[in-house]
């Protein structure tokens, strides 16, 4: 099918994912990554434990009030649910969809070393066979996709122009390919928090990255009204001694987006990137407060992984479904409010642990 045949549906899906006061639950950890999360709570990384945990997410009562979509890992998209009693249930994807939560799928296949890049720079793999995989995901009920390209800032000259162009081009090729299969692309050029650079440096690098990404999207004929952006929030490197205020995070983020992201894009859904649960909500809130004062034509929401699931995993601990769901709902409510600029610090319980992991891979 051509992109033209899907334009109306793509725009409708993107608009649904951009509903005011909502964001996405990023539950697309690869089998290796969820294994690290489970290890931290003493749960074995088996297929049935992954199935039980993702079933907990899908059956959380009231999740849809502030969650418009969920990003799944391929295993989960094709997996049946498991009831708390250990009985088989309907497909996990159906549990989300029947609650009005749009299912999506991670389609990149991870990063690899970039030949010619500087200091550990990477490119994102997964273009080969993408049309077929996207088609199968659509048949199974997915309506959007995600592809995460990773860039870092360092005094060694990173990101290099090579890394910026290669990652932007990969995102654009992916976005065009999945739109032809009827999936809304989430375009994710993550800039890692690793490093000691200040917020002004992050802002200027991010502006360059986003301009390059949208130039590549235009060159590939990507339909912007049927696409979404998932960037990092504009903040200082994790080791920068000069910590920006929330107001600075808000104003630098909105300034960066307003300089580089076309108004045709319906929503900007931030990743949490290693911020603690509470900090992620406070930064998102500050961004929405700054947006209310300036130019921001897009819905500014969230697509958090760690900052939505950290307390949930800890309270579930492999057996307590209700406690896990309550902890998830608390952060969902917090981020729903933050997407409207209405979150009050400490308004919902959270675990204040830093979730930052150097050189994080998803
Ligand atoms: P974090 O919110 O944990 O950064 O993850 C979101 C995500 O999907 C990264 O690709």
Boltz pocket constraint, residues with backbone or C-beta under 6 A from the ligand:
constraints:
  - pocket:
      binder: B
      contacts: [[A, 26], [A, 148], [A, 188], [A, 270], [A, 271], [A, 272], [A, 273], [A, 274], [A, 303], [A, 304], [A, 305], [A, 306], [A, 307], [A, 362]]
      max_distance: 6.0
